[in-house]
Amino acid sequence: MKRYTHLRLKLRDGAEVRVEGWLAPDGVVDAERIDPAPGGLPDGRHAEIEGVVGWVDVQGGRFSVDGVVVDASGARFEKGTWSDVARGVRVEVEGVMRSGLLVAQEVEVKAGRHETGHGEGEPGEESGEDGE
């Protein structure tokens, strides 16, 4: 297998990153892409995240994607609506970082609920599910 290294990131010690790739049986990650983690981006910085919804607060207009809190109260929805955002649903979010939140400009619903039940729950948050 050929291995290529194209890394143009300026990282500091302790910086959070997001890695896309494959986990080999020996525990080594074969990274296809490495980006700064959205939660670690400074205010005003454009960010995109794709992942699985963990919790949903419909009244507050917020949800989490892989641990990043998203404020989607003013977002435009592509391929779906607010009613499609529920725990376990895969979404892609584009927006701007503000005070540690990803303020969404656009939310795209990628797929329905994952059967694995992934997603981080938070006590007291609505799950977006009806009694499940």
OpenMM code with the backbone's topology and positions (N, CA, C; nanometers):
from openmm import Vec3, app, unit

residues = "MET LYS ARG TYR THR HIS LEU ARG LEU LYS LEU ARG ASP GLY ALA GLU VAL ARG VAL GLU GLY TRP LEU ALA PRO ASP GLY VAL VAL ASP ALA GLU ARG ILE ASP PRO ALA PRO GLY GLY LEU PRO ASP GLY ARG HIS ALA GLU ILE GLU GLY VAL VAL GLY TRP VAL ASP VAL GLN GLY GLY ARG PHE SER VAL ASP GLY VAL VAL VAL ASP ALA SER GLY ALA ARG PHE GLU LYS GLY THR TRP SER ASP VAL ALA ARG GLY VAL ARG VAL GLU VAL GLU GLY VAL MET ARG SER GLY LEU LEU VAL ALA GLN GLU VAL GLU VAL LYS ALA GLY ARG HIS GLU THR GLY HIS GLY GLU GLY GLU PRO GLY GLU GLU SER GLY GLU ASP GLY GLU".split()
positions = [
    Vec3(0.0845, -0.1166, 0.0000),
    Vec3(0.0000, 0.0000, 0.0000),
    Vec3(0.0893, 0.1233, 0.0000),
    Vec3(0.0600, 0.2161, -0.0888),
    Vec3(0.1333, 0.3428, -0.0921),
    Vec3(0.0810, 0.4336, 0.0167),
    Vec3(0.1696, 0.5079, 0.0792),
    Vec3(0.1301, 0.6048, 0.1808),
    Vec3(0.1765, 0.7415, 0.1355),
    Vec3(0.0875, 0.8378, 0.1446),
    Vec3(0.1173, 0.9742, 0.1065),
    Vec3(0.1039, 1.0634, 0.2295),
    Vec3(0.1880, 1.1614, 0.2386),
    Vec3(0.1790, 1.2564, 0.3487),
    Vec3(0.1688, 1.3961, 0.2907),
    Vec3(0.0564, 1.4584, 0.3121),
    Vec3(0.0332, 1.5965, 0.2713),
    Vec3(-0.0281, 1.6654, 0.3924),
    Vec3(0.0532, 1.7248, 0.4743),
    Vec3(0.0048, 1.7862, 0.5963),
    Vec3(0.0425, 1.9328, 0.5966),
    Vec3(-0.0576, 2.0192, 0.5945),
    Vec3(-0.0344, 2.1639, 0.5955),
    Vec3(-0.1106, 2.2285, 0.7100),
    Vec3(-0.0997, 2.1708, 0.8265),
    Vec3(-0.1657, 2.2245, 0.9445),
    Vec3(-0.0613, 2.2785, 1.0397),
    Vec3(-0.0868, 2.3924, 1.0960),
    Vec3(-0.0017, 2.4440, 1.2023),
    Vec3(-0.0727, 2.4111, 1.3327),
    Vec3(-0.0233, 2.3102, 1.4012),
    Vec3(-0.0850, 2.2665, 1.5254),
    Vec3(0.0045, 2.3009, 1.6431),
    Vec3(-0.0591, 2.3328, 1.7537),
    Vec3(0.0162, 2.3538, 1.8763),
    Vec3(-0.0061, 2.2322, 1.9649),
    Vec3(0.0833, 2.2108, 2.0583),
    Vec3(0.0722, 2.0989, 2.1498),
    Vec3(-0.0605, 2.1081, 2.2239),
    Vec3(-0.1366, 2.0017, 2.2250),
    Vec3(-0.2647, 1.9986, 2.2936),
    Vec3(-0.3827, 2.0420, 2.2096),
    Vec3(-0.3589, 2.0817, 2.0843),
    Vec3(-0.4685, 2.1252, 1.9966),
    Vec3(-0.5621, 2.0083, 1.9673),
    Vec3(-0.6917, 2.0364, 1.9665),
    Vec3(-0.7887, 1.9337, 1.9316),
    Vec3(-0.8009, 1.9265, 1.7802),
    Vec3(-0.8060, 1.8043, 1.7282),
    Vec3(-0.8204, 1.7840, 1.5844),
    Vec3(-0.9306, 1.6827, 1.5580),
    Vec3(-0.9781, 1.6849, 1.4364),
    Vec3(-1.0747, 1.5868, 1.3894),
    Vec3(-1.0056, 1.5069, 1.2796),
    Vec3(-1.0081, 1.3760, 1.2920),
    Vec3(-0.9392, 1.2880, 1.1984),
    Vec3(-1.0421, 1.2022, 1.1263),
    Vec3(-1.0302, 1.1957, 0.9944),
    Vec3(-1.1126, 1.1055, 0.9146),
    Vec3(-1.0190, 1.0013, 0.8556),
    Vec3(-1.0573, 0.8770, 0.8654),
    Vec3(-0.9728, 0.7704, 0.8118),
    Vec3(-1.0225, 0.6350, 0.8557),
    Vec3(-0.9294, 0.5397, 0.8630),
    Vec3(-0.9626, 0.4020, 0.8959),
    Vec3(-0.8763, 0.3556, 1.0112),
    Vec3(-0.9363, 0.2825, 1.1028),
    Vec3(-0.8647, 0.2261, 1.2156),
    Vec3(-0.8236, 0.0853, 1.1779),
    Vec3(-0.6925, 0.0623, 1.1717),
    Vec3(-0.6387, -0.0688, 1.1364),
    Vec3(-0.6488, -0.1625, 1.2569),
    Vec3(-0.6463, -0.2924, 1.2331),
    Vec3(-0.6542, -0.3897, 1.3439),
    Vec3(-0.5429, -0.3711, 1.4476),
    Vec3(-0.4294, -0.3158, 1.4064),
    Vec3(-0.3187, -0.2962, 1.5007),
    Vec3(-0.3336, -0.1679, 1.5825),
    Vec3(-0.4461, -0.0947, 1.5634),
    Vec3(-0.4712, 0.0256, 1.6404),
    Vec3(-0.4182, 0.1536, 1.5786),
    Vec3(-0.3540, 0.1433, 1.4635),
    Vec3(-0.3002, 0.2604, 1.3942),
    Vec3(-0.4101, 0.3214, 1.3071),
    Vec3(-0.4218, 0.4543, 1.3103),
    Vec3(-0.5194, 0.5226, 1.2275),
    Vec3(-0.4538, 0.5619, 1.0959),
    Vec3(-0.5133, 0.5173, 0.9862),
    Vec3(-0.4695, 0.5575, 0.8529),
    Vec3(-0.5549, 0.6783, 0.8166),
    Vec3(-0.5007, 0.7977, 0.8457),
    Vec3(-0.5779, 0.9213, 0.8310),
    Vec3(-0.5863, 0.9651, 0.6867),
    Vec3(-0.7084, 0.9942, 0.6445),
    Vec3(-0.7315, 1.0496, 0.5114),
    Vec3(-0.7326, 1.2017, 0.5191),
    Vec3(-0.7768, 1.2530, 0.6361),
    Vec3(-0.7886, 1.3964, 0.6528),
    Vec3(-0.7759, 1.4319, 0.8007),
    Vec3(-0.7075, 1.5420, 0.8309),
    Vec3(-0.6949, 1.5923, 0.9669),
    Vec3(-0.7267, 1.7408, 0.9632),
    Vec3(-0.8227, 1.7831, 1.0454),
    Vec3(-0.8637, 1.9233, 1.0524),
    Vec3(-0.8682, 1.9676, 1.1974),
    Vec3(-0.8554, 2.0983, 1.2226),
    Vec3(-0.8762, 2.1469, 1.3590),
    Vec3(-1.0193, 2.1156, 1.4017),
    Vec3(-1.0385, 2.0780, 1.5271),
    Vec3(-1.1731, 2.0480, 1.5771),
    Vec3(-1.2553, 2.1761, 1.5807),
    Vec3(-1.3824, 2.1711, 1.5359),
    Vec3(-1.4644, 2.2919, 1.5337),
    Vec3(-1.4737, 2.3612, 1.6686),
    Vec3(-1.4810, 2.2854, 1.7775),
    Vec3(-1.4903, 2.3450, 1.9093),
    Vec3(-1.3660, 2.4238, 1.9468),
    Vec3(-1.2551, 2.3963, 1.8800),
    Vec3(-1.1310, 2.4646, 1.9113),
    Vec3(-1.1044, 2.5842, 1.8220),
    Vec3(-1.1977, 2.6182, 1.7365),
    Vec3(-1.1777, 2.7296, 1.6447),
    Vec3(-1.2134, 2.8620, 1.7116),
    Vec3(-1.1426, 2.9675, 1.6762),
    Vec3(-1.1716, 3.0986, 1.7359),
    Vec3(-1.3024, 3.1572, 1.6830),
    Vec3(-1.3581, 3.2513, 1.7599),
    Vec3(-1.4804, 3.3190, 1.7187),
    Vec3(-1.4651, 3.3799, 1.5802),
    Vec3(-1.5734, 3.3747, 1.5035),
    Vec3(-1.5739, 3.4331, 1.3703),
    Vec3(-1.5216, 3.3405, 1.2630),
    Vec3(-1.4701, 3.2243, 1.2999),
    Vec3(-1.4120, 3.1315, 1.2033),
    Vec3(-1.5196, 3.0436, 1.1419),
    Vec3(-1.5183, 3.0291, 1.0106),
    Vec3(-1.6113, 2.9414, 0.9402),
    Vec3(-1.5781, 2.7966, 0.9761),
    Vec3(-1.6818, 2.7158, 0.9972),
    Vec3(-1.6598, 2.5757, 1.0317),
    Vec3(-1.7668, 2.4895, 0.9667),
    Vec3(-1.7275, 2.3667, 0.9361),
    Vec3(-1.8188, 2.2652, 0.8849),
    Vec3(-1.7973, 2.1405, 0.9672),
    Vec3(-1.9050, 2.0729, 0.9997),
    Vec3(-1.8947, 1.9465, 1.0706),
    Vec3(-1.9998, 1.8518, 1.0154),
    Vec3(-1.9613, 1.7254, 1.0012),
    Vec3(-2.0558, 1.6215, 0.9609),
    Vec3(-2.0461, 1.5111, 1.0634),
    Vec3(-2.1592, 1.4682, 1.1125),
    Vec3(-2.1582, 1.3623, 1.2121),
    Vec3(-2.2981, 1.3275, 1.2566),
    Vec3(-2.3041, 1.2581, 1.3695),
    Vec3(-2.4294, 1.2060, 1.4218),
    Vec3(-2.4805, 1.2958, 1.5346),
    Vec3(-2.6084, 1.3265, 1.5307),
    Vec3(-2.6714, 1.4096, 1.6331),
    Vec3(-2.6776, 1.3311, 1.7637),
    Vec3(-2.6337, 1.3975, 1.8719),
    Vec3(-2.6353, 1.3332, 2.0029),
    Vec3(-2.7588, 1.3678, 2.0833),
    Vec3(-2.7853, 1.4962, 2.1018),
    Vec3(-2.9038, 1.5417, 2.1734),
    Vec3(-2.9662, 1.6576, 2.0979),
    Vec3(-3.0954, 1.6810, 2.1250),
    Vec3(-3.1701, 1.7862, 2.0561),
    Vec3(-3.2515, 1.8650, 2.1578),
    Vec3(-3.2428, 1.9970, 2.1482),
    Vec3(-3.3252, 2.0878, 2.2276),
    Vec3(-3.4029, 2.1725, 2.1265),
    Vec3(-3.5206, 2.1241, 2.0876),
    Vec3(-3.5997, 2.1889, 1.9825),
    Vec3(-3.6390, 2.3301, 2.0240),
    Vec3(-3.6835, 2.3480, 2.1486),
    Vec3(-3.7266, 2.4799, 2.1942),
    Vec3(-3.6116, 2.5802, 2.1920),
    Vec3(-3.4921, 2.5363, 2.2262),
    Vec3(-3.3755, 2.6245, 2.2266),
    Vec3(-3.3095, 2.6373, 2.0910),
    Vec3(-3.3527, 2.5547, 1.9948),
    Vec3(-3.2959, 2.5599, 1.8603),
    Vec3(-3.1535, 2.5070, 1.8536),
    Vec3(-3.1201, 2.4139, 1.9448),
    Vec3(-2.9840, 2.3614, 1.9503),
    Vec3(-2.9821, 2.2092, 1.9469),
    Vec3(-2.8680, 2.1565, 1.9017),
    Vec3(-2.8419, 2.0135, 1.9071),
    Vec3(-2.6912, 1.9941, 1.9089),
    Vec3(-2.6471, 1.8722, 1.9328),
    Vec3(-2.5033, 1.8450, 1.9329),
    Vec3(-2.4691, 1.7499, 1.8187),
    Vec3(-2.3503, 1.7682, 1.7652),
    Vec3(-2.2971, 1.6797, 1.6613),
    Vec3(-2.1576, 1.6400, 1.7062),
    Vec3(-2.1427, 1.5132, 1.7410),
    Vec3(-2.0130, 1.4613, 1.7867),
    Vec3(-1.9512, 1.5506, 1.8940),
    Vec3(-2.0340, 1.5965, 1.9867),
    Vec3(-1.9855, 1.6752, 2.0992),
    Vec3(-1.9808, 1.8254, 2.0775),
    Vec3(-2.0029, 1.8710, 1.9550),
    Vec3(-2.0033, 2.0147, 1.9260),
    Vec3(-2.1469, 2.0652, 1.9352),
    Vec3(-2.1689, 2.1709, 2.0147),
    Vec3(-2.3037, 2.2275, 2.0285),
    Vec3(-2.3309, 2.3192, 1.9093),
    Vec3(-2.4458, 2.2964, 1.8457),
    Vec3(-2.4872, 2.3707, 1.7270),
    Vec3(-2.6103, 2.4536, 1.7605),
    Vec3(-2.6049, 2.5825, 1.7297),
    Vec3(-2.7223, 2.6693, 1.7409),
    Vec3(-2.7798, 2.6822, 1.6007),
    Vec3(-2.8913, 2.6149, 1.5775),
    Vec3(-2.9526, 2.6134, 1.4441),
    Vec3(-3.0808, 2.6941, 1.4397),
    Vec3(-3.0986, 2.7841, 1.5368),
    Vec3(-3.2242, 2.8600, 1.5453),
    Vec3(-3.2492, 2.9476, 1.4228),
    Vec3(-3.1443, 2.9908, 1.3535),
    Vec3(-3.1624, 3.0737, 1.2346),
    Vec3(-3.1129, 3.0081, 1.1073),
    Vec3(-3.0930, 2.8772, 1.1120),
    Vec3(-3.0339, 2.8061, 0.9979),
    Vec3(-3.1341, 2.7763, 0.8873),
    Vec3(-3.0810, 2.7655, 0.7663),
    Vec3(-3.1565, 2.7199, 0.6495),
    Vec3(-3.1350, 2.5684, 0.6407),
    Vec3(-3.2396, 2.4919, 0.6200),
    Vec3(-3.2291, 2.3465, 0.6123),
    Vec3(-3.2323, 2.3002, 0.4679),
    Vec3(-3.1388, 2.2120, 0.4341),
    Vec3(-3.1311, 2.1478, 0.3023),
    Vec3(-3.1638, 2.0001, 0.3211),
    Vec3(-3.2384, 1.9436, 0.2311),
    Vec3(-3.2715, 1.8010, 0.2358),
    Vec3(-3.3247, 1.7599, 0.3720),
    Vec3(-3.4147, 1.8351, 0.4248),
    Vec3(-3.4748, 1.8019, 0.5532),
    Vec3(-3.5231, 1.9263, 0.6244),
    Vec3(-3.5854, 1.9052, 0.7413),
    Vec3(-3.6364, 2.0153, 0.8226),
    Vec3(-3.5990, 1.9878, 0.9684),
    Vec3(-3.6351, 2.0828, 1.0564),
    Vec3(-3.6100, 2.0646, 1.1992),
    Vec3(-3.6682, 1.9333, 1.2484),
    Vec3(-3.7827, 1.8940, 1.1959),
    Vec3(-3.8475, 1.7714, 1.2440),
    Vec3(-3.7662, 1.6459, 1.2122),
    Vec3(-3.6701, 1.6553, 1.1195),
    Vec3(-3.5846, 1.5418, 1.0856),
    Vec3(-3.4635, 1.5304, 1.1777),
    Vec3(-3.4346, 1.6350, 1.2537),
    Vec3(-3.3172, 1.6353, 1.3428),
    Vec3(-3.3536, 1.5622, 1.4711),
    Vec3(-3.2911, 1.4467, 1.4916),
    Vec3(-3.3169, 1.3639, 1.6094),
    Vec3(-3.1891, 1.2874, 1.6438),
    Vec3(-3.1830, 1.2374, 1.7633),
    Vec3(-3.0666, 1.1614, 1.8067),
    Vec3(-3.0396, 1.0464, 1.7094),
    Vec3(-2.9139, 1.0358, 1.6659),
    Vec3(-2.8748, 0.9281, 1.5763),
    Vec3(-2.8821, 0.9624, 1.4285),
    Vec3(-2.9342, 1.0803, 1.3937),
    Vec3(-2.9446, 1.1216, 1.2534),
    Vec3(-2.8120, 1.1856, 1.2103),
    Vec3(-2.7660, 1.1518, 1.0901),
    Vec3(-2.6419, 1.2096, 1.0377),
    Vec3(-2.6744, 1.3415, 0.9688),
    Vec3(-2.5979, 1.4458, 1.0047),
    Vec3(-2.6174, 1.5794, 0.9485),
    Vec3(-2.4828, 1.6403, 0.9094),
    Vec3(-2.4898, 1.7407, 0.8241),
    Vec3(-2.3740, 1.8243, 0.7928),
    Vec3(-2.4156, 1.9677, 0.8248),
    Vec3(-2.3304, 2.0375, 0.8985),
    Vec3(-2.3621, 2.1725, 0.9429),
    Vec3(-2.2525, 2.2674, 0.8979),
    Vec3(-2.2912, 2.3816, 0.8417),
    Vec3(-2.1978, 2.4884, 0.8060),
    Vec3(-2.2377, 2.6124, 0.8825),
    Vec3(-2.1370, 2.6822, 0.9341),
    Vec3(-2.1680, 2.8042, 1.0069),
    Vec3(-2.0436, 2.8743, 1.0557),
    Vec3(-2.0598, 2.9528, 1.1612),
    Vec3(-1.9518, 3.0342, 1.2162),
    Vec3(-1.9434, 3.0073, 1.3659),
    Vec3(-1.8220, 2.9961, 1.4176),
    Vec3(-1.8018, 2.9747, 1.5607),
    Vec3(-1.8260, 3.1043, 1.6366),
    Vec3(-1.9055, 3.0967, 1.7441),
    Vec3(-1.9340, 3.2100, 1.8315),
    Vec3(-1.9386, 3.1593, 1.9753),
    Vec3(-1.8456, 3.2021, 2.0580),
    Vec3(-1.8424, 3.1653, 2.2007),
    Vec3(-1.8518, 3.0146, 2.2228),
    Vec3(-1.7793, 2.9377, 2.1415),
    Vec3(-1.7766, 2.7931, 2.1576),
    Vec3(-1.8914, 2.7187, 2.0934),
    Vec3(-1.9864, 2.7908, 2.0341),
    Vec3(-2.0988, 2.7291, 1.9637),
    Vec3(-2.0769, 2.7395, 1.8136),
    Vec3(-2.1234, 2.6409, 1.7409),
    Vec3(-2.1264, 2.6506, 1.5957),
    Vec3(-2.2630, 2.7080, 1.5598),
    Vec3(-2.2662, 2.8356, 1.5210),
    Vec3(-2.3914, 2.9016, 1.4824),
    Vec3(-2.4166, 2.8656, 1.3369),
    Vec3(-2.5136, 2.7784, 1.3169),
    Vec3(-2.5383, 2.7203, 1.1854),
    Vec3(-2.6021, 2.8201, 1.0895),
    Vec3(-2.5491, 2.8221, 0.9685),
    Vec3(-2.6107, 2.8961, 0.8595),
    Vec3(-2.6892, 2.7996, 0.7713),
    Vec3(-2.6379, 2.6756, 0.7630),
    Vec3(-2.7040, 2.5728, 0.6830),
    Vec3(-2.6889, 2.4371, 0.7498),
    Vec3(-2.7988, 2.3607, 0.7518),
    Vec3(-2.7989, 2.2247, 0.8043),
    Vec3(-2.8512, 2.1341, 0.6947),
    Vec3(-2.7759, 2.0292, 0.6661),
    Vec3(-2.8205, 1.9307, 0.5675),
    Vec3(-2.8381, 1.7968, 0.6372),
    Vec3(-2.9576, 1.7414, 0.6286),
    Vec3(-2.9844, 1.6102, 0.6851),
    Vec3(-2.9351, 1.5072, 0.5849),
    Vec3(-2.8367, 1.4270, 0.6268),
    Vec3(-2.7717, 1.3308, 0.5378),
    Vec3(-2.8417, 1.1956, 0.5349),
    Vec3(-2.8840, 1.1469, 0.6516),
    Vec3(-2.9442, 1.0139, 0.6597),
    Vec3(-3.0271, 1.0041, 0.7859),
    Vec3(-3.1117, 0.9022, 0.7892),
    Vec3(-3.1954, 0.8792, 0.9068),
    Vec3(-3.1155, 0.8259, 1.0238),
    Vec3(-3.1874, 0.7842, 1.1246),
    Vec3(-3.1240, 0.7350, 1.2472),
    Vec3(-3.0351, 0.6156, 1.2202),
    Vec3(-2.9219, 0.6140, 1.2898),
    Vec3(-2.8294, 0.5008, 1.2819),
    Vec3(-2.8746, 0.3953, 1.3804),
    Vec3(-2.8647, 0.2724, 1.3409),
    Vec3(-2.9095, 0.1615, 1.4246),
    Vec3(-2.8176, 0.1382, 1.5437),
    Vec3(-2.6964, 0.1960, 1.5412),
    Vec3(-2.6005, 0.1705, 1.6479),
    Vec3(-2.6337, 0.2456, 1.7749),
    Vec3(-2.7213, 0.3455, 1.7690),
    Vec3(-2.7574, 0.4225, 1.8864),
    Vec3(-2.6487, 0.5184, 1.9291),
    Vec3(-2.5584, 0.5553, 1.8386),
    Vec3(-2.4518, 0.6495, 1.8711),
    Vec3(-2.5107, 0.7833, 1.9102),
    Vec3(-2.4313, 0.8616, 1.9760),
    Vec3(-2.4721, 0.9962, 2.0128),
    Vec3(-2.4616, 1.0135, 2.1619),
    Vec3(-2.4146, 1.1278, 2.2020),
    Vec3(-2.3953, 1.1530, 2.3443),
    Vec3(-2.5193, 1.2184, 2.4005),
    Vec3(-2.5775, 1.1594, 2.4994),
    Vec3(-2.6954, 1.2169, 2.5612),
    Vec3(-2.6554, 1.3119, 2.6719),
    Vec3(-2.7406, 1.4091, 2.6990),
    Vec3(-2.7175, 1.4983, 2.8111),
    Vec3(-2.8430, 1.5004, 2.8945),
    Vec3(-2.8278, 1.4812, 3.0245),
    Vec3(-2.9463, 1.4819, 3.1105),
    Vec3(-3.0241, 1.6116, 3.0960),
    Vec3(-3.1560, 1.5994, 3.0949),
    Vec3(-3.2414, 1.7168, 3.0886),
    Vec3(-3.2625, 1.7701, 2.9483),
    Vec3(-3.1975, 1.7149, 2.8504),
    Vec3(-3.2154, 1.7606, 2.7125),
    Vec3(-3.3179, 1.6733, 2.6438),
    Vec3(-3.3966, 1.7347, 2.5584),
    Vec3(-3.4942, 1.6577, 2.4810),
    Vec3(-3.4195, 1.5795, 2.3758),
    Vec3(-3.4631, 1.4573, 2.3523),
    Vec3(-3.3947, 1.3749, 2.2543),
    Vec3(-3.4527, 1.3911, 2.1158),
    Vec3(-3.5692, 1.4516, 2.1047),
    Vec3(-3.6327, 1.4637, 1.9743),
    Vec3(-3.7078, 1.3371, 1.9376),
    Vec3(-3.7082, 1.2404, 2.0290),
    Vec3(-3.7767, 1.1144, 2.0045),
    Vec3(-3.9033, 1.1118, 2.0866),
    Vec3(-4.0049, 1.0489, 2.0373),
    Vec3(-4.1329, 1.0413, 2.1070),
    Vec3(-4.1411, 0.9170, 2.1922),
    Vec3(-4.0847, 0.9258, 2.3144),
    Vec3(-4.0958, 0.8165, 2.4090),
    Vec3(-4.0121, 0.6961, 2.3778),
    Vec3(-3.9162, 0.7064, 2.2865),
    Vec3(-3.8324, 0.5914, 2.2531),
    Vec3(-3.7278, 0.5722, 2.3585),
] * unit.nanometer
topology = app.Topology()
chain = topology.addChain("A")
for resn in residues:
    res = topology.addResidue(resn, chain)
    for name in ("N", "CA", "C"):
        topology.addAtom(name, app.Element.getBySymbol(name[0]), res)
